[in-house]
Amino acid sequence: MYADSNDAPESLPLCSVVMSTRNRPRLVVDAVESILGGRTVPTELIVVDQSAEPNLELSRLEHPACDVRVIRSSSVGVCAATNVGIRAALHDVLVFTDDDVLADPGWLHAIVGALVRDGERTVIAGQVIAGPPEIDGAEAVSITPEGKAELHSGPQIVDPLPGNNWACFRSALADVGTFDERLGRGARFPAAMDNDMGFRLLKAGYTIRYVPDALLVHRAWRAGGDLRRLEWIYGRGQGAFFAKHMTVRDAHMLKRLKTTISWKHPIRRRPNGRDTIYLAGLISGAVQWLIEERLVRGLRDRATRASLVRQGRGDYG
């Protein structure tokens, strides 16, 4: 059970928090220290570090009740790093967060407690609020809309799973698979890993419960050109996500794409012209996915199967 918490129920299971980082030495140290300073600490905290240089300050962080494990990885992209963390995690309750957040003292207890109460067919999404600007003009963009606790089931018009604040049982990932390494920061389509995971979970029959008490603060450390570049990145990933899941038989994802392009979705509004950058990225990502992952990959797979058949090693059925 958890240590360092007088109010943690005995029934709470052992837990692994998984976080990835790349070249953000101060941010990740602050994030880890905030988790270790909580009223409840995880059994283990795994940081997969893809940085160019080792973070010596990070490697020195420790807690008597939590095994802080820093894994240096040569993998590329946040999805690849997170998958490394999942494979390394020792426990069946997995909690995911990012390296540029600060945890409320009651965060871990709230998110794991909700997961235990709801059981293995439910995934818990916590609340993410914006921190104060740390430089002039800075904003935190990966935040959750305000709202009460609610339960999502089936395909949604919104993406109810925040990539920087959620938890599940390992069995859920064994069911739907780990993160798609073609998506997310550092990949060809550098966003929407959380949208993709949330959609796959909902499609497989899992529910996603939003728990506002599981609170994280997303630090506002980006401004100006960084925010505009982020709009392009988010758009590229979201377009690829839409294209990945579009099918002839199911018009849900096409409807979502049309809604986003027509800009009726209030969560996706971007001030000061950044919406145009986002939408340009979205169209670019969708078109590239359809060409490279549907057309070219499909032709390549068919050629491979035909070659195997000619060699007498394929399936003739």
NUKOLKOL-775490 format. One record per residue (C-alpha): residue in one letter; x, y, z. Coordinates in steps of 0.5 Angstrom, whole numbers, plus 500, padded with zeros to 3 digits. Example, Ala and Ser with C-alpha at 12.3 -4.5 7.8 and 13.67 -1.06 7.14 Angstrom:
BEGIN
a525491516s527498514
//
This chain:
BEGIN
m500500500y502507500a507510505d507517507s499518508n495518514d488518510a490513504p485507505e489500506s485498499l489503495p494498490l501499489c502504483s507506478v507514475v510514468m513521466s518522460t522528459r527531454n532537455r527540460p532539466r529544471l522543469v522535470v526536477d520541479a515536477v518530480e519534487s512536487i509529486l514527492g512532496g504530495r500527501t501520498v507518494p507513488t510506490e515508484l516514479i519512473v522518469v524516462d530521460q531522452s535528454a542529450e546530457p544526464n540530469l545530475e540533479l534529477s538523478r539525486l532526487e529520492h524519497p524514503a517511501c518512493d523508488v525514483r527511477v531515472i531511465r536514460s533512453s536513446s529512443v526518439g519521441v514521447c510515445a517511445a519514451t512512455n512505452v519504455g516507462i510502461r515496460a519498466a513499471l513494476h505495478d499494475v496501476l499506472v499514472f501518466t503525467d508530463d515534465d512541465v506540471l506541478a502536482d497538487p498535494g492531494w493529486l495522486h491520492a485522488i486519481v488512484g483512489a478514483l481508479v480503485r473505486d471504479g475498477e479495471r474498465t474505467v480510466i481516470a482523467g484528472q484536471v489540469i489548470a494553467g499556472p501563472p505566466e513565467i515569462d511575458g506573454a506566456e500561456a499554458v495550452s494543455i489544460t482541461p475545460e472547467g467542469k464537474a465530475e463526469l463519465h464519458s463512454g463511447p465515441q466523443i466529439v471532444d477528447p476526454l483524456p488529458g495526456n498529462n494527467w490520467a491513470c489506468f490499470r495495466s490490463a487496459l493497455a494490454d487490451v488496447g495496446t500501448f502508445d502509437e509511436r508515430l504520434g506525439r512529440g518527436a514523431r512525424f506527427p508530433a501530437a495527439m498521442d492522448n487523443d489516440m489513446g482515449f479514442r482507442l479506450l472508448k472504442a474498446g468499451y472503457t469509460i473515462r471518468y473526469v475527476p477534478d480533484a486530481l489536480l495538476v498545474h500546467r506551467a506557462w513557460r511558452a510564449g510568442g513563437d513557441l506558442r505559434r509553433l505549438e499550434w502547428i504541432y498540435g494541428r499536425g498531430q490532430g489531423a493525423f489522428f483523424a486520418k488514422h481512424m477515418t473509415v468508410r463504415d463509420a463517419h464519426m471521425l470525418k464529422r469531427l474533422k469537419t467540425t474542427i475545420s468549421w471551427k464550431h468546437p469552442i475548445r479548439r478556438r485559437p486567438n490572434g491568428r493561431d487558429t489559422i496555423y492550427l488548421a493548416g497543420l491539421i490539414s497537412g497532418a491528415v493529408q500526409w497520414l492518408i498518403e504515407e500510412r494508408l496509400v504507401r503503406g498499403l501498397r507496400d504491405r500488399a507487395t510483401r504479401a504477394s512476394l510471400v505467396r510467390q515464395g510459397r510462404g503466404d496465406y493462399g486463403
//
